[in-house]
Amino acid sequence: MINKETIQVKALSSAIETVKRPGFNQAKTEKERGDVAETREEDRYVVRIKVFNPESRTLYAYGEARRIRYDSASGKLILGLHDGHLDEDSINAIHMRRPRFVSLEANTETEIKLALPKVINRIRSAAERAGGPISEQLNISEAKEIEVEIAHQDTPFYYNPKVSMAKQLKEWGSAVTKAKYRVDSSPKTKK
């Protein structure tokens, strides 16, 4: 098990893209639904991260953001592709789902694509609310700087039902690579 930063983030780009997402088929019977899967298109804030694995063996990394933090005042977006922030004793830790992982082949560059919503909701603290709304909307597609934190390891993640998922993911993700990038003032739109 590696405990130090090994992979290298070589580049990062972001754009508003139209992405096909699974939709809800409202047909009532199986015959009406048929064999065609329902999909819908929606605009997403897509962040592409190019990661280089300098090792002579395959490494494995998180392939999805597990925590998104955004400071609208500074325009800083932090994407945590790890579970190091979790409290192993919290109620959320019990109901965690397994993250998506990607293989990083030896001596190659791999792209990790994150299709994020353009706007996220942040639950405000009780002091911030003071009788006001419970949440606020944050437009992450207006980010001026993106920081990524990517957990990686030299072995794939295997779930052990005898140990909590949160504890296993925190131990597995002990090696985290961090990188910061400035983004263009206006997000590009791709179709």
KEMILO-773181 format. One record per residue (C-alpha): residue number from 1; residue in three letters; x, z, y negated. Coordinates in Angstrom, 1 decimal, padded with zeros to 4 digits, always signed. Each point is the difference from the previous one (the first is absolute). Layout:
# KEMILO-773181
<pt NUM,'ALA',<X,Z,Y>>
...
# end
This chain:
# KEMILO-773181
<pt 1,'MET',<+000.0,+000.0,+000.0>>
<pt 2,'ILE',<+001.4,-000.9,-003.4>>
<pt 3,'ASN',<-000.3,+002.5,-002.9>>
<pt 4,'LYS',<+001.4,-002.1,-002.8>>
<pt 5,'GLU',<-001.1,-002.9,-002.1>>
<pt 6,'THR',<+001.0,-003.1,+002.0>>
<pt 7,'ILE',<-002.1,-003.0,-001.1>>
<pt 8,'GLN',<+000.3,-001.6,-003.4>>
<pt 9,'VAL',<-002.8,-001.2,-002.2>>
<pt 10,'LYS',<+001.2,-003.4,-001.3>>
<pt 11,'ALA',<-002.9,-001.1,-002.1>>
<pt 12,'LEU',<-003.5,+000.8,-001.1>>
<pt 13,'SER',<-002.7,-002.2,-001.4>>
<pt 14,'SER',<-003.7,+000.6,-001.0>>
<pt 15,'ALA',<-002.9,-002.2,-000.7>>
<pt 16,'ILE',<-003.8,-000.1,+000.0>>
<pt 17,'GLU',<-001.0,-002.0,+003.1>>
<pt 18,'THR',<-003.2,-001.0,+001.7>>
<pt 19,'VAL',<+000.1,+001.5,+003.4>>
<pt 20,'LYS',<-002.4,-000.4,+003.0>>
<pt 21,'ARG',<-001.3,+003.3,+001.2>>
<pt 22,'PRO',<-002.2,+000.9,+002.9>>
<pt 23,'GLY',<-003.6,+000.2,-001.2>>
<pt 24,'PHE',<-003.2,+001.5,+001.3>>
<pt 25,'ASN',<-002.2,-002.4,+002.0>>
<pt 26,'GLN',<-003.6,+000.9,-000.9>>
<pt 27,'ALA',<-001.6,-002.0,+002.9>>
<pt 28,'LYS',<-002.2,+002.3,+002.1>>
<pt 29,'THR',<+000.6,-001.5,+003.5>>
<pt 30,'GLU',<+003.0,-001.1,+001.8>>
<pt 31,'LYS',<-001.5,-003.5,+000.3>>
<pt 32,'GLU',<-000.3,-000.2,-003.8>>
<pt 33,'ARG',<+003.6,+001.2,-000.5>>
<pt 34,'GLY',<+001.5,-002.5,+002.4>>
<pt 35,'ASP',<+003.7,+000.0,+000.7>>
<pt 36,'VAL',<+001.1,-000.5,-003.6>>
<pt 37,'ALA',<+001.6,+003.1,-001.6>>
<pt 38,'GLU',<-001.4,+000.6,-003.5>>
<pt 39,'THR',<+002.7,-000.1,-002.8>>
<pt 40,'ARG',<-000.2,+000.2,-003.8>>
<pt 41,'GLU',<+002.5,-000.8,-002.7>>
<pt 42,'GLU',<+001.0,+002.5,-002.6>>
<pt 43,'ASP',<+002.7,+000.3,-002.6>>
<pt 44,'ARG',<+002.7,+002.5,+000.9>>
<pt 45,'TYR',<+003.2,+001.2,-001.6>>
<pt 46,'VAL',<+002.6,-001.2,+002.5>>
<pt 47,'VAL',<+003.5,+001.5,+000.0>>
<pt 48,'ARG',<+002.6,-001.8,+002.1>>
<pt 49,'ILE',<+003.1,+002.0,+000.9>>
<pt 50,'LYS',<+003.1,-001.7,+001.5>>
<pt 51,'VAL',<+001.9,+002.3,+002.2>>
<pt 52,'PHE',<+003.4,-000.6,+001.6>>
<pt 53,'ASN',<+001.1,+001.6,+003.2>>
<pt 54,'PRO',<+003.9,+000.1,+000.0>>
<pt 55,'GLU',<+000.1,+001.6,+003.5>>
<pt 56,'SER',<+000.8,-002.0,+003.2>>
<pt 57,'ARG',<-003.2,+001.3,+001.6>>
<pt 58,'THR',<-003.7,-000.2,-000.8>>
<pt 59,'LEU',<-001.4,+002.8,-002.3>>
<pt 60,'TYR',<-003.6,+000.9,-000.6>>
<pt 61,'ALA',<-001.7,+000.9,-003.3>>
<pt 62,'TYR',<-003.4,+000.8,-001.4>>
<pt 63,'GLY',<-001.9,-003.2,-000.8>>
<pt 64,'GLU',<-002.7,+001.6,-002.2>>
<pt 65,'ALA',<-000.3,+002.3,-003.0>>
<pt 66,'ARG',<-001.1,+003.5,+001.0>>
<pt 67,'ARG',<+000.1,+001.4,-003.5>>
<pt 68,'ILE',<-000.6,-001.8,-003.3>>
<pt 69,'ARG',<+000.8,+001.9,-003.2>>
<pt 70,'TYR',<-000.4,-001.6,-003.5>>
<pt 71,'ASP',<+000.8,+001.3,-003.4>>
<pt 72,'SER',<-002.0,-002.1,-002.5>>
<pt 73,'ALA',<+001.8,+001.4,-003.0>>
<pt 74,'SER',<+003.5,-001.2,+001.2>>
<pt 75,'GLY',<-001.3,-002.9,+002.2>>
<pt 76,'LYS',<+001.9,+001.4,+003.0>>
<pt 77,'LEU',<-001.4,-000.7,+003.5>>
<pt 78,'ILE',<+001.5,+001.8,+002.9>>
<pt 79,'LEU',<-000.8,-001.4,+003.5>>
<pt 80,'GLY',<+000.9,+002.4,+002.8>>
<pt 81,'LEU',<+000.4,-001.7,+003.3>>
<pt 82,'HIS',<+000.4,+003.3,+001.8>>
<pt 83,'ASP',<-001.8,+003.2,+000.8>>
<pt 84,'GLY',<+002.7,+002.5,-001.2>>
<pt 85,'HIS',<-002.5,+001.4,-002.6>>
<pt 86,'LEU',<-002.4,+001.3,+002.6>>
<pt 87,'ASP',<-000.7,+003.7,+000.6>>
<pt 88,'GLU',<+000.0,+000.3,+003.8>>
<pt 89,'ASP',<-002.6,+002.8,-000.2>>
<pt 90,'SER',<-002.5,-001.8,-002.2>>
<pt 91,'ILE',<-003.4,-001.2,+001.2>>
<pt 92,'ASN',<+001.0,-003.6,-000.8>>
<pt 93,'ALA',<+003.0,+000.2,+002.3>>
<pt 94,'ILE',<-002.3,+000.5,+003.0>>
<pt 95,'HIS',<-001.9,-003.2,-000.7>>
<pt 96,'MET',<+002.8,-002.3,-000.8>>
<pt 97,'ARG',<+000.1,-003.5,+001.4>>
<pt 98,'ARG',<+003.1,-001.6,+001.3>>
<pt 99,'PRO',<+001.7,-002.2,-002.7>>
<pt 100,'ARG',<+000.9,-003.7,+000.4>>
<pt 101,'PHE',<+003.7,-000.5,+000.8>>
<pt 102,'VAL',<+002.2,-003.1,-000.4>>
<pt 103,'SER',<+003.1,-001.0,+001.9>>
<pt 104,'LEU',<+003.1,-000.7,-002.1>>
<pt 105,'GLU',<+002.2,-002.3,+002.1>>
<pt 106,'ALA',<+003.8,+000.5,+000.0>>
<pt 107,'ASN',<+001.9,-001.6,-002.9>>
<pt 108,'THR',<-003.1,-001.7,-001.5>>
<pt 109,'GLU',<-002.3,+000.4,-003.0>>
<pt 110,'THR',<-003.7,+000.8,+000.7>>
<pt 111,'GLU',<-002.9,-000.1,-002.4>>
<pt 112,'ILE',<-002.5,+002.9,-000.1>>
<pt 113,'LYS',<-003.2,-001.1,-001.6>>
<pt 114,'LEU',<-002.3,+002.6,-001.5>>
<pt 115,'ALA',<-003.5,-001.2,-001.1>>
<pt 116,'LEU',<-001.2,+002.8,-002.3>>
<pt 117,'PRO',<-003.2,+000.4,-002.0>>
<pt 118,'LYS',<+000.5,-000.9,-003.7>>
<pt 119,'VAL',<-001.7,+003.2,-001.0>>
<pt 120,'ILE',<+000.2,+003.4,+001.7>>
<pt 121,'ASN',<-002.0,+003.2,-000.6>>
<pt 122,'ARG',<+001.9,+003.2,-000.7>>
<pt 123,'ILE',<-001.8,+003.3,+000.5>>
<pt 124,'ARG',<+000.6,+002.1,-003.1>>
<pt 125,'SER',<+000.9,+003.7,+000.2>>
<pt 126,'ALA',<-002.6,+002.6,-001.0>>
<pt 127,'ALA',<+001.9,+000.6,-003.3>>
<pt 128,'GLU',<-000.1,-003.7,-000.8>>
<pt 129,'ARG',<-003.7,-000.3,+000.7>>
<pt 130,'ALA',<-001.3,+002.8,-002.2>>
<pt 131,'GLY',<-003.6,-001.2,+000.7>>
<pt 132,'GLY',<+001.0,-003.6,-000.2>>
<pt 133,'PRO',<+000.3,-002.6,+002.8>>
<pt 134,'ILE',<+001.5,+000.9,+003.3>>
<pt 135,'SER',<+002.2,-003.1,+000.3>>
<pt 136,'GLU',<+001.6,-002.6,-002.2>>
<pt 137,'GLN',<+000.8,-003.6,+000.7>>
<pt 138,'LEU',<+003.6,-001.1,-000.2>>
<pt 139,'ASN',<+000.9,-003.7,-000.3>>
<pt 140,'ILE',<+003.2,-000.2,+002.1>>
<pt 141,'SER',<+000.3,-003.7,-000.5>>
<pt 142,'GLU',<+001.2,+000.8,-003.5>>
<pt 143,'ALA',<+003.1,+001.8,+001.3>>
<pt 144,'LYS',<+003.3,-000.6,-002.0>>
<pt 145,'GLU',<+002.2,+001.6,+002.7>>
<pt 146,'ILE',<-000.4,+000.3,+003.7>>
<pt 147,'GLU',<+001.9,+002.5,+002.1>>
<pt 148,'VAL',<-000.1,-000.3,+003.8>>
<pt 149,'GLU',<+000.9,+002.6,+002.6>>
<pt 150,'ILE',<+000.2,-001.4,+003.5>>
<pt 151,'ALA',<+000.5,+002.2,+003.1>>
<pt 152,'HIS',<+001.9,-001.7,+002.9>>
<pt 153,'GLN',<+001.6,+000.9,+003.3>>
<pt 154,'ASP',<+001.9,-001.6,+002.9>>
<pt 155,'THR',<-002.7,+000.7,+002.6>>
<pt 156,'PRO',<-003.6,-001.0,-000.1>>
<pt 157,'PHE',<-002.6,+002.8,-000.6>>
<pt 158,'TYR',<-001.7,+001.3,+003.1>>
<pt 159,'TYR',<-002.8,+002.5,-000.4>>
<pt 160,'ASN',<+000.2,+003.2,+002.0>>
<pt 161,'PRO',<-003.4,+001.7,+000.4>>
<pt 162,'LYS',<+001.6,+003.4,+000.4>>
<pt 163,'VAL',<+001.4,+000.0,-003.5>>
<pt 164,'SER',<-002.0,-000.6,-003.3>>
<pt 165,'MET',<+000.1,-003.5,-001.3>>
<pt 166,'ALA',<+001.1,+001.3,-003.5>>
<pt 167,'LYS',<+003.0,+001.8,+001.5>>
<pt 168,'GLN',<+001.0,-003.0,+002.1>>
<pt 169,'LEU',<-000.2,-002.4,-002.9>>
<pt 170,'LYS',<+002.0,+002.3,-002.3>>
<pt 171,'GLU',<+002.8,+000.4,+002.5>>
<pt 172,'TRP',<+000.0,-003.7,+000.9>>
<pt 173,'GLY',<+000.1,-001.0,-003.7>>
<pt 174,'SER',<+003.0,+002.2,-000.9>>
<pt 175,'ALA',<+002.0,-003.1,-001.3>>
<pt 176,'VAL',<-001.6,-001.3,-003.2>>
<pt 177,'THR',<+001.3,-002.8,-002.2>>
<pt 178,'LYS',<-001.0,-000.1,-003.6>>
<pt 179,'ALA',<+000.2,-002.8,-002.6>>
<pt 180,'LYS',<-001.4,-000.6,-003.5>>
<pt 181,'TYR',<-000.9,-003.3,-001.6>>
<pt 182,'ARG',<-001.3,-001.1,-003.4>>
<pt 183,'VAL',<-003.0,-002.4,+000.3>>
<pt 184,'ASP',<-001.1,-002.7,-002.4>>
<pt 185,'SER',<-002.3,+001.1,-002.8>>
<pt 186,'SER',<-002.9,-002.1,+001.3>>
<pt 187,'PRO',<-000.8,-000.2,+003.7>>
<pt 188,'LYS',<+000.2,-003.5,+001.5>>
<pt 189,'THR',<-003.1,-001.4,+001.7>>
<pt 190,'LYS',<+000.4,-002.0,+003.2>>
<pt 191,'LYS',<-002.7,-001.7,+002.1>>
# end
